[in-house]
Amino acid sequence: MAHEAAYHCPLCQDRGIVTSGEVARLCGCRRERVLFQLRRRAGLPPAMHGATFERFDLRYYSRARRDQDSGLTYYELASRTLAAAREFVRGYLRDPHVDGLYLTGPVGSGKTFLACCVANALLNEGRQVLFLTVPDWLDRIRATFDAHQTTEQELTDAAREAPVLILDDLGVHNYTAWTINKLYSILNYRLNYLLPTIITTNISLEDLSEYLGDRTTSRLFAACRACRLLVDVDIRIRRRQEKELRARQEAPG
């Protein structure tokens, strides 16, 4: 008994495999270790670790207000975008060379949350995902010019070769020629090697060329399905207001 207690997992005795007669199966402890490593490497913000499709709340999207371009209500747009995200996961599990997603909408419309719902769904299936916030990632690359640890090539290769890449907050920034070339290099590589990319941005796909040029925009048109989210009020603000209202209602006296 003392010998058994020395194992972290007495079921498989730390081998990662459980056997029953001639049948062997993966032990649950090994699956948990694999999922932990995948999540650690994915780079999702801690606040998004609990993002799931079930928690994507459609009540924040108006059933009355309509998108001027499509004529659809905000609720209908959100329902279609949620369905597209779910379909991306199902499609990727069948074939890893599916089209990506281009999620556009104003600040606080749920774009990042939905992208992280996709990431978590894939991670739970043991698939690799890399989440990068574009401004932060570009800052990290610039920082390598003065560092001697992680190199620019390593950061770029990770983005190019990730089985699923999420580029968050590809927003209205002052993109230099260097920035545009860096993004083009990554997106062109991923398009050529049929690696799906999910992008969240406040720039419509039609207006993107103004910021990133025709070459990059052309690749995104080819690689991604465009979806839109619209809201009356920033969802973060709505949730804060709801939280404060509940606190007042539950306060004694």
C-alpha positions as CSV (number, residue, x, y, z in Angstrom):
1,M,0.0,0.0,0.0
2,A,2.8,2.4,0.8
3,H,4.3,1.7,-2.7
4,E,0.9,2.5,-4.3
5,A,0.7,5.8,-2.4
6,A,3.9,6.9,-4.1
7,Y,2.1,7.3,-7.4
8,H,0.3,10.5,-8.3
9,C,-2.4,8.4,-10.0
10,P,-3.0,5.0,-8.4
11,L,-5.3,4.0,-11.3
12,C,-2.6,4.0,-14.0
13,Q,0.5,4.2,-11.6
14,D,1.6,7.3,-13.6
15,R,1.9,5.4,-16.9
16,G,-0.9,7.3,-18.5
17,I,-2.5,4.1,-19.8
18,V,-5.1,1.9,-18.1
19,T,-5.3,-1.8,-19.2
20,S,-8.2,-4.2,-18.8
21,G,-7.2,-7.6,-20.2
22,E,-5.9,-6.9,-23.7
23,V,-7.6,-3.5,-23.9
24,A,-5.7,-0.3,-23.2
25,R,-7.1,3.2,-22.8
26,L,-5.9,6.7,-22.0
27,C,-6.1,7.4,-18.3
28,G,-8.0,10.5,-17.2
29,C,-5.0,11.9,-15.4
30,R,-3.0,12.0,-18.7
31,R,-5.9,13.7,-20.5
32,E,-5.9,16.4,-17.7
33,R,-2.2,16.9,-18.0
34,V,-2.4,17.2,-21.8
35,L,-5.3,19.7,-21.6
36,F,-3.4,21.7,-19.0
37,Q,-0.4,22.0,-21.2
38,L,-2.6,23.0,-24.2
39,R,-4.3,25.7,-22.2
40,R,-1.1,27.1,-20.9
41,R,0.4,27.3,-24.4
42,A,-2.8,28.7,-26.0
43,G,-2.3,32.1,-24.3
44,L,-6.0,32.8,-23.6
45,P,-6.6,35.6,-21.0
46,P,-7.5,34.1,-17.6
47,A,-10.9,35.9,-17.7
48,M,-11.7,33.9,-20.9
49,H,-11.0,30.4,-19.5
50,G,-14.7,29.9,-18.8
51,A,-16.0,31.2,-22.1
52,T,-18.3,28.7,-23.6
53,F,-21.0,28.8,-26.3
54,E,-23.6,28.2,-23.6
55,R,-22.5,31.4,-21.9
56,F,-22.7,33.5,-25.0
57,D,-25.9,35.5,-24.0
58,L,-28.1,36.5,-26.9
59,R,-30.3,38.7,-24.7
60,Y,-27.7,41.4,-25.1
61,Y,-28.6,41.8,-28.8
62,S,-31.6,43.9,-29.7
63,R,-34.5,42.2,-31.5
64,A,-35.8,45.7,-32.6
65,R,-32.7,47.5,-34.0
66,R,-31.5,46.5,-37.4
67,D,-28.2,46.5,-39.2
68,Q,-28.5,49.1,-42.1
69,D,-26.5,46.9,-44.5
70,S,-28.1,43.6,-44.1
71,G,-31.5,44.5,-42.7
72,L,-31.2,41.9,-40.0
73,T,-31.8,42.7,-36.4
74,Y,-28.9,42.7,-34.0
75,Y,-30.3,39.5,-32.5
76,E,-30.5,37.8,-35.8
77,L,-26.9,38.8,-36.6
78,A,-25.7,37.5,-33.3
79,S,-27.6,34.2,-33.7
80,R,-26.0,33.7,-37.2
81,T,-22.5,34.6,-35.9
82,L,-22.9,32.1,-33.0
83,A,-24.0,29.4,-35.4
84,A,-21.0,30.2,-37.6
85,A,-18.7,29.8,-34.6
86,R,-20.2,26.5,-33.6
87,E,-20.0,25.3,-37.2
88,F,-16.3,26.3,-37.3
89,V,-15.6,24.0,-34.4
90,R,-17.6,21.1,-35.9
91,G,-16.0,21.6,-39.3
92,Y,-12.5,21.8,-37.9
93,L,-12.9,18.6,-35.9
94,R,-13.9,16.9,-39.2
95,D,-11.2,18.7,-41.4
96,P,-8.6,21.0,-40.0
97,H,-8.4,23.0,-43.3
98,V,-11.7,24.8,-42.9
99,D,-12.2,28.6,-43.6
100,G,-11.5,30.9,-40.7
101,L,-13.8,33.6,-39.2
102,Y,-13.6,37.4,-39.4
103,L,-15.6,38.7,-36.5
104,T,-16.3,42.4,-36.7
105,G,-18.2,44.8,-34.5
106,P,-17.8,47.7,-32.1
107,V,-16.1,47.6,-28.8
108,G,-18.0,45.4,-26.3
109,S,-20.0,43.5,-28.8
110,G,-18.8,40.0,-27.7
111,K,-16.2,39.3,-30.5
112,T,-13.4,38.3,-28.2
113,F,-15.7,36.3,-25.9
114,L,-17.0,34.3,-28.9
115,A,-13.5,33.7,-30.3
116,C,-12.5,32.3,-26.9
117,C,-15.6,30.1,-26.9
118,V,-14.2,28.6,-30.1
119,A,-10.8,28.2,-28.5
120,N,-12.1,26.5,-25.4
121,A,-14.2,24.1,-27.4
122,L,-11.2,23.1,-29.4
123,L,-8.9,22.8,-26.4
124,N,-11.4,20.6,-24.7
125,E,-11.1,18.3,-27.7
126,G,-7.3,18.2,-27.3
127,R,-6.6,20.6,-30.3
128,Q,-3.9,23.2,-30.4
129,V,-4.9,26.9,-30.4
130,L,-2.8,30.1,-30.2
131,F,-4.5,33.3,-29.0
132,L,-2.7,36.6,-29.7
133,T,-3.8,40.1,-29.0
134,V,-2.4,41.9,-32.0
135,P,-1.1,45.2,-30.4
136,D,0.6,43.2,-27.5
137,W,2.1,40.6,-29.9
138,L,3.6,43.4,-32.1
139,D,5.0,45.0,-29.0
140,R,6.6,41.7,-28.0
141,I,8.2,41.4,-31.4
142,R,9.6,44.9,-31.1
143,A,11.0,44.1,-27.7
144,T,13.0,41.2,-29.1
145,F,15.2,43.7,-30.9
146,D,16.7,44.5,-27.5
147,A,16.4,41.0,-25.9
148,H,18.4,37.8,-26.2
149,Q,15.8,35.2,-25.3
150,T,12.7,34.9,-27.5
151,T,13.5,35.9,-31.0
152,E,11.4,37.7,-33.6
153,Q,11.5,34.6,-35.8
154,E,10.2,32.3,-33.0
155,L,7.3,34.6,-32.3
156,T,6.5,34.9,-36.0
157,D,6.8,31.1,-36.6
158,A,4.5,30.4,-33.7
159,A,1.8,32.6,-35.3
160,R,2.4,31.2,-38.8
161,E,2.3,27.6,-37.8
162,A,-0.4,27.4,-35.1
163,P,-3.0,24.9,-36.1
164,V,-5.7,27.5,-35.2
165,L,-4.6,31.1,-34.7
166,I,-6.8,33.8,-33.1
167,L,-5.8,37.3,-33.8
168,D,-7.7,39.5,-31.3
169,D,-8.2,43.2,-31.7
170,L,-7.0,43.8,-35.2
171,G,-8.3,47.3,-34.7
172,V,-7.9,50.8,-36.1
173,H,-4.2,51.3,-35.2
174,N,-1.4,53.2,-36.9
175,Y,-0.1,50.4,-39.0
176,T,3.4,51.0,-40.3
177,A,4.9,49.4,-43.3
178,W,6.7,47.0,-41.0
179,T,3.5,46.0,-39.2
180,I,1.6,45.5,-42.5
181,N,4.4,43.3,-43.9
182,K,4.5,41.2,-40.7
183,L,0.8,40.6,-40.8
184,Y,0.8,39.9,-44.5
185,S,3.6,37.3,-44.1
186,I,1.7,35.4,-41.4
187,L,-1.7,35.5,-43.2
188,N,-0.2,34.6,-46.6
189,Y,1.6,31.6,-45.0
190,R,-1.5,30.4,-43.3
191,L,-3.6,30.8,-46.5
192,N,-1.0,28.8,-48.5
193,Y,-0.9,26.0,-45.9
194,L,-4.7,26.0,-45.3
195,L,-4.4,26.9,-41.6
196,P,-7.5,28.6,-40.3
197,T,-7.4,32.0,-38.6
198,I,-10.0,33.7,-36.5
199,I,-9.8,37.5,-36.4
200,T,-11.7,39.9,-34.1
201,T,-11.7,43.5,-35.2
202,N,-13.7,46.8,-35.3
203,I,-12.9,47.2,-39.0
204,S,-15.3,45.8,-41.6
205,L,-13.7,43.5,-44.2
206,E,-14.7,46.0,-46.9
207,D,-12.8,48.9,-45.1
208,L,-9.7,46.8,-44.1
209,S,-7.6,47.7,-47.2
210,E,-7.5,51.3,-45.9
211,Y,-5.4,50.1,-43.0
212,L,-3.6,46.9,-44.1
213,G,-3.5,47.3,-47.9
214,D,-4.9,45.3,-50.7
215,R,-2.6,42.3,-50.4
216,T,-3.5,41.4,-46.8
217,T,-7.2,42.2,-47.3
218,S,-7.3,39.9,-50.4
219,R,-5.9,37.0,-48.3
220,L,-8.5,37.6,-45.6
221,F,-11.3,37.6,-48.1
222,A,-10.0,34.2,-49.4
223,A,-9.4,32.7,-45.9
224,C,-12.2,33.9,-43.7
225,R,-16.0,33.9,-43.4
226,A,-17.1,37.4,-42.4
227,C,-19.6,37.7,-39.4
228,R,-20.9,40.8,-37.6
229,L,-21.9,41.5,-34.0
230,L,-23.8,44.8,-33.1
231,V,-25.0,46.0,-29.7
232,D,-26.8,49.0,-28.3
233,V,-24.5,49.3,-25.3
234,D,-21.1,47.8,-24.5
235,I,-21.8,44.4,-23.0
236,R,-19.2,44.9,-20.4
237,I,-21.0,48.0,-19.2
238,R,-24.3,46.2,-19.2
239,R,-23.0,43.4,-17.1
240,R,-21.4,45.8,-14.6
241,Q,-24.8,47.6,-14.3
242,E,-26.5,44.3,-13.8
243,K,-24.0,43.3,-11.1
244,E,-24.4,46.5,-9.2
245,L,-28.2,46.3,-9.4
246,R,-28.1,42.7,-7.9
247,A,-25.8,43.9,-5.2
248,R,-28.2,46.7,-4.2
249,Q,-31.2,44.3,-4.3
250,E,-29.4,41.8,-2.1
251,A,-28.0,44.4,0.3
252,P,-29.6,44.1,3.8
253,G,-32.1,46.8,4.8
